Amino acid sequence: MKFLLLDVPALHLGYVGCYGNDWIATPNLDRLATRSVVFDQFFADDVTWRSTFATGRHVFPAHADSEPGFESRLESVVRDHSVVWKTIRPKADDGLAKGLKEIQKKTEKTLASLAKSDGWALQVELPSLAPPWNLPEDALRIYCDDTAQATGLPNEDLARLKDTYAAVVTYFDAWLENLLDALSAEPWWNECLICLRGTSGFPLGEHGFVGPVQATLHEETVHLPLWLRLPDARGAGSRVLELTQPVDLFPTVLEHFCLPIPPGHGHSLWPLLGGEVETVRPHAYSSIRVGNEIEWSLRTRDWAYLLPVDGSGVRRPRLYVKPDDRWEVNDVSQQHVELCEDLEQTLRGYAAECAKD
């Protein structure tokens, strides 16, 4: 059994073709979609710490100095059962272009060393698509009239910033072609579970700010792309419309390796992929902390409820109709007071249960 995970920080779902974008070139991400199962309702759970994939547990920061009280577990679980686990990370000062080149070299080298292992897992953390950027001029010319690069968020024109980000996504997409072509030629390709996911979104002015500078859990921050290429390309081209979260990948990977699944907050996706169940969760829960600001959210197929919990009283809860209000423009909380109360009770109750574990 093999597992390859490609993590992409700051990949905005709205800038990818197979998720509805029609002006940015992402042919390789779209090609991967035709060979994979694509998840349409995959939501970040812990934006602050992003630890749920490794731990299988939700985290709800309740005050400014809260931190997760547990270590990474998935890696140790698979290693305890003789599965080799490797992780590749980019250097902080490499930048996007150099970072991607170095990551590909490390990935191919590491996979070559894993070839003799019966079971292995490789997690590749890719460079972030967030600024500052350092791209070749010809890459920026795809969408921008000039070649000046956007490096400072506050003073950049928003339209130009979006064009520059679009160029970044297209540049990443072109790099992905080389990696996938190299890997698909390997003998283990058809027996490997391959996961490419966005680990975080990236706000681009949808609610008046750019980047993760405010503790808000709007669509552009928490709605993430996820592709799962199953062994032998089973289910290729299909889409999953049900709610899923990174915490669900913890038991999914363990089940792929036929390993025992410890207690946690995630749900294996294999029954959903196999058509054995129609859904794995009724709600998607998220949390974020930026400075002293904290927000939790609860999402269903019909609603998105955002709840500030830092106690400042400055921000208020918001409610949005899903999927009609995709980018959450119209707050309808005042028209659905009782529903908001019910959703808040459910959200706080779940957070309390998670804190007991």
N, C-alpha and C positions, 0 to 999 in steps of 0.2 A: 504494500500500500504506500502511495506517495501523496503528498499534499504540498502545493505551492501557493503561497499567499503574496499578492502584490498590493501594498498599501499606498494610496495616493492622497496625501494631505491637501486640503484646500481645492478640491475638485468640485466645482459648481455644477450641480445636476442639470441646470437649465442651459448649459453651454455644450451639451453632448447631443449628437444627432439622434441616437436611438431613444433619447428621452424627450424628443420633441423639438429640438433646436433645428432650424432650417437655414441658417446663414453661416455657420461655422463648420469648417471641414474637419470631421473626425472619422474618416473612413475605416480606420483600424479598430477603434473602439466599437464602431457599428458592425464591422466584420466579426469581432469577438462575440457580439450580441447574437449573431446568427448561428454561432457554434456553441452557445451557452444558454443557460436559463437566466433570464433577466428579471430582477426584482424591482417592481414599480413602487412599492411602499416600504422601503428600507430606511429606518430612522435612527439617527444617532441616539444613544442612551445617555452616556456621560461625556458631554462635550468638554468639560474641564479636564478630566483625567484620561479619558479614552482607554480605560483599563478593563472594560467589561469583556472584551474578546478573550483576554488572558485569564480572567478570574471567573467568568461565568456569573458575576453578581453585579447588580445595579448599585450605584452610589448616588445618594442624594445629599449634597453638601447643604448643611442647615445654618452654618455661620462662617464667617470669613476665614477662620483658621482650621476648618475641617479638612481632613485628608483621608484617603482610603486607608483602612487599617489592616490590609492584607497584601501579601506578595503575589506575584504572578504564579499561576498554578498550572495552566495548560501545558506549558513546556515541561514542567517536572512530571506531570502525569504521564505524558507520552514517553519520556525518557525512562521512567520506572518500568515501562513495558517494552524496553529494548528498541524503541523508535528513536532514530537520530534526529535531533532538532537543531537547526542552525538559524541564526538571525543575521541579516545584513542591514547596516544602517549607513546613511550618507554622512559625510563630514559636513559640519555646520558651515564652513567657509568655502565650500566648493562651488556654490551657486547651481542654478538649474542645469545649464548646458554641460558643464564639467561633471556635475554630480551624476547626471544620467549616464554619461559615458563611463564613469568609474563604476557605477552600480552594475551596468551590464557586464563589465569585465569580471567583477567580483561574483556576480550571479552565475555566469558560465563556468567560472573556475570552481565555485563551491559545488555546483551540480555535478561537475566531473568527478569531484572527490566523493560525492554521495552515490555514485553510480553502482558501486558494489554492495551497497546497503539494501537489505530486503525491505525495510520500511524507513522512510525519512519524511521530514517536514522542513520546509524552508520558508521563512518569513522574510520578505524583502521590503524594507521601508524606503520608499522612493523620496526624492527631494520634494519639498513643498512647492506647489504652484502659486503660492502667495508671494507678493513683492517683499524685498526688492528683486528685480529681474535683471538678468544679464544675458541677453540673447543676441545672436547674429543679426545684423541689420536686415538681411533679406527675409528673415522670419517675421520681423515687425512690419515689413512693407505689405504683408498679405492683407491687412485690414486698416493700416494707418497710412495717412498721406505723407507723413514725415518720419524720420528715423530716430527722433528723440525718444528715449525710453522713459517710461513712467516709473519713478523710484520713490517719490514722496506722496503719500496718500492725501493729506489734507488739502493741498493746493492744486491737485490735478483736475482737469476738466473731466467730468464723469463719463461723457461719451467716449473721449479718447482713452480713458482708463479701461472701459469695457472692451474697446477695440484691442488694446494691448493685452488684456487678459485673454481675449479670444485667440490672439496670436500665440500666447503661451500654451493654451490647450491644444491648438493645432500642432505646435512644435512637439509637445509631449506625445501626441497621437502618432506623429511620424516616427519618433524614437521607438514607440511601442511596436511598430511593424517589424523593425529589425530584431527585437527581442523575441517576439512571437514566432517569427520565421526560423530563428535559430533553435528555439525550444521545440517547435513542432517536428523537427527532424530527429529528435532524440527517441530512442527505443521505448522509453518509459512514458511517452506523451499520452498514449491512449489509456493508460491505467492510472493516471494522475488526476486528482481533484484539484482544479485550478480556480482560485478565487482572486478576482480583482475588485477592490472596493475603494470608495472614497472614505477616508477616516474622518473628514470634517468638511463642511461646506465653506463658502466664502462670500459673505455679504458684499454686494456691489451696488449699494445705493438704494436697494428696494425699500428700505425703511429709514432712509436719511443718513446712513453711515456706511463706511467701507471697512471691511475687515472685522475681526473678532474683538471690537473695542467696547461693546456693550453686552450686558448679560441678557440677551433676548434669544428666544428659541423659535424664531420664525423659520419658515420653509427653507429659505436660502442657507440657513445655518445647519439644520438638522436633517433635511431630506437628502439622502446620499445615494449615489449609484452603486449597484452591486451586480456583478456577473459571476455566475458559478458555471464553469465548464466541467461537466460530470465525466467520469471515466467512460471511454468509448463514445463520447459526445451524446450521451443519452439526453433526451428532451431538448435537443438543440433547437434554438429559435423560439422556444416557449417563454411565456412571461408569467410571473407570480404576482397577483394583484393583492394578496393578503398582507397584513402588517407583519413586518419582521424587523429585528434589531441586531446589532453586533453581538449582544449577549447570547443570541441564539446560535452563533457560530461555534461557541465553546462546545456544546454537546454534539453539534453536527460533525465537527472534526473528530471528536472521540468516537462517535459511531462509525465514521468512515474507517477508522483503524480497528473497529470491533473491540473497543476498550470500554471498561465500566465508566459510567457517568456519575460523578459525585453530585450531591444536592446543590442546587443553584437556582438562578432566576431565568435561565434560558430554556428554550424548547428546541429540540432537534428539528431540522428542516427536512429530514429524509421522509417522514410520513407525508409531509406536504408535497414534496417533489414526486413521491410515488403515487399520489392521488388517494392515499389512505385516509386523509383528513382534509377538510375544507379550509381550516384555519388553525394556527398554532397559538394565537393570542388575540384577545378582544381589544386590548389597549397597547399603545406604544408610549413608554415613559421616557422623558428626557430631563436632564438637569445641566446647569451651567453656572459657573462662578467667574466673575470678572471683577477683581478688586473686592470691594465690599458689597457688590450687587450679586444677588443670587436669584435664579428663576428655575421653576420646574414647569413641566408641561405634560399633558395627557392628550393623546390623539386616538380617535377612532376612525372608521371609514367615513364618518359623516361630520366629525367636528374636530377642531383643534383648540384646546384650552390652555392658555399660558398664564401662569401664576407666579408673580414675584413673591419671594418669601424672606427677603432680607430684613423686613421689619421697618424699613424707612418710611413706608407709606407714600412715597413720591410716585411710584409707578402703580398701575392698577391692573387687575386681571383683564384678559381679552379673550374673545371667543370668535371663531371664524368657521364659516360653512365650507365643508369639504365634499367633493373636490372642486366645487364651482369657483370658490375664491382661492385659486392656486397660490398666489403670492401674498395672501392675507392682507388685503387692503381695507376691507370693511369689517370693523369690530361690531358684532351684534350682541355683545354681552348684556346690554341694557334691555334688549328685547327677549332675552331668555334667562331671566334671573334664577328661576328654580333649577333649570338645567345646569347653570354654572355652579350652583350650590352642590348639586349631586356630583358633578365632575370633580369639584374641589375635595369633597368628602372621599371620593374614590382615590384621588391622587394622594391626599395626605395619609389615608389608610394604608395604601401600598408602600409609601415611603416609610411609615412606621414599622410595617412588617419586615421590610428590608433591613432596617436598623437593628432588629432583634437577631438576625441571622449571624 
